[in-house]
Amino acid sequence: MSLEDSLNNIGLGNPVMQAARSYGSALIHAIGITPEQGKMILKETQTLGSVVSKYVWPGYLAEHYSRAVITTLCVLPGLSGTSAILMGAYSSYLLEDIKDPLEQMRSEAYADGAIRMHLWHAFAMMAMPLVHYPVLTGTLMTTGALIYSGSFYYYALTGKQRIRTYPTIGVFFLIAAWMSLIM
């Protein structure tokens, strides 16, 4: 096998690229673009929204959930990511005033862990409309991220340890959210 064949197999012949090409050509065909014309011609009974909802959103999501649920699942990651960035800025500003260096390092470590977990799950929430049970997975992931990160934020900003068991509860919600992806 030559170098050209190897690169071709890696770049274009692998299953991921074949699926992407197949998906893209099906979407272009459904919209109405033909190779010889290069123009978009929508069929009379189709709108661009119906084509996108059929090929981009899974059919069960568009059929079984209201537009409000779909919108919420799309807006929630933005709100979560924004709040993670705001909490990062707010906690770094407040943690500068702690006098004890050991307590400051401990609080910064808790705040850093909370921000990191919050941001990772905000990114993961962007895929919630594409999962099989979006409302269940979105609810579990949002609740888990809120409980886990919220309790770490609380400890980092106040230094009080009375909610030390709450991160464990948040982790169980997050595990359940990730496990719901395989259902």
Buried (B, 14 or more C-beta within 10 A) or exposed (E): EEEEEEEEEEEEEEEEEEEEEEEEEEBBEBBBBEEEEEEEEBEEEEEEEBBBBBBEBBEEBBEEBEEEBBEBBEEBBEEBBEBBBEBBEBBEEBBEEBEEEEEBEBBBEBBBBBBBBBBEBBEBBBBBBEBEBBBBBBBBBBBBBBBBBBBBBBBBBEEEEEBEEBBEBBBBBBEBBBEBBEE
